[in-house]
Amino acid sequence: MTRRAALPGTTWTRVLPWPARLVRLATHTLPAGTVRDRYRLEFLAELAAVPGPHQTRHAAGILTHSLALRSAVRGTQVAPLEEAMTAPTKPLLCRTNLHHHWEWAHTRDGERYIRCARCLKEKDSGAGGRWVGGVSMGGGYTGP
């Protein structure tokens, strides 16, 4: 076994037990086999180059990015967390069906219908093509 030369200015320290456990936990998410073993050895070698008091923080960073590393190794794409957090949601009053902001809209073929301007829920029509509405809609649409 040949020894590799260390980078200039690199001082090697003993890897502390808890950071080493965090690295093992992080690499446990990777596919079993040579890929997992290679990354585990790489991360443990990185920890040996980090000064003792900072090893835990470095290992925690490895752990927090382990799922992204797993998706990169597998070749799958995971949606970023920011994208999921900024996805528009249905307004609370619409979700609870307490209040909708009804408006007239048109289909592509020119038919008119009533929908909520906020959540795009369509208002059901009653028997005979009459819209089920109330006084709040200005008396409702009576149809042809």
N, C-alpha and C positions, 0 to 999 in steps of 0.2 A: 504494500500500500504506500503510495507516495503522498507526501505532505504538500499541500498547496501553500503558496506564499500568501500571507495576510496582506490586506491593503495597507499602504503606509498610514501610520497613525492609528490603526485599529488595535485596541486592547481587548483581549478576550477575557471574559469573566465566567464564573460558574453559573449555570442556569439554575434559577431558584425553582423549588418544587411546584408552587402554585402556578406560575406562568407556564411551566412545562405542561401541566395538566390542562390549562386553558387551550394550549396549542393542540394537544391531543384531542380535546373535545371539538375544536374547530375543524380539524382534519377528518374527524369521524363522519362528517357530513359528505365527504367526497366518496366517489365510487371505490370499493375495496380493490386492493391489488397494488400494482406498482405506482399508480398515480398517487394514491393516498400516502404510501410510504415515502415517495419522493418529496411531496409537499411537506410532510411532517418533518423530514430531515432538514429541508431548506429552512423552515420556520424555526426549528430548534437552533440551527446554525446562526440565524439572524439574532435570536435571543442571546446567544453567547457574545455577540458583538455589542449588545445594548448594556449600559451600566446597570447594576443590580437594582437600584431604586426605581428605574424606569421600565423594567422588564414586564411588570404586571400591566402597565398601561399599554405597552406595545402588544402584549398577548391579547388583551381585551380588544384592541383594534383588529387583530387578526380574526378573533372570534366574531366580531360584529360584521365582518365582510365575508364570512365563510359561505353564506348562502349564495351570494353573488359569484364567488369563486366556483361553487358547485355548478351553477347554471352555465358559467363560462366553460368549465371543463366538459360538461355534458353537451354543450352546443345549443342549449335552449336559451331563449330570451325571456327574462322576467321583467314585467312592467316596473318602472321606477316607482318608488314610494311617493315621490312628489306628484307624479301623474295620478296616482290613486287618491291622494289627499285633495287634489284640486278638481277632481271630477265633479261636475255639477250634480247636486242632489235635488230631489223633489222637495218643494217648499213644505214646511211643517203643516200649515193649514190645509194644503192639498193632500198630504199623506194621511192626515187624520180625517179627511173628507168633511172638514168643518166649513171651509170657505174656498170657493173657486172664483176666479175672475173670468166670467164667461164672455166670449166674443164670437162674432160671426167669422167664418172662414170658408174658403172655397176649395173644392177638390180640383184635380187637374182637368177634369172634364166639365167644370163649371158649376157643379152642384154645390149648394150652400149647406153648411152644417154649423153647429155650435160647439165650441171647444174652450177649454180653459187656456188663457193666455200664458199662464205660468207653467203648468205641467203638461199641457196639450191633451188632457183627458177629454174625450168626446162625450157630449151630452146625449143620453138615450132619447130616442123618439118614442112617443106613445102610439096607441092604435090609430089607424087611419092617417098616418103620416104627420100627425100633429106633434110638435115638440112639447115635451113635458117641461114646463117652465112655471114661473110664478109671477107674482106682481113685481118682484125684484127685477125681472127681465123686461119690464114694461108691458106686462099683460101676456107675454108669451107669443109665440108664433103660431098662428092658427092653420097655416098651410093652405094649399090650393083648394 
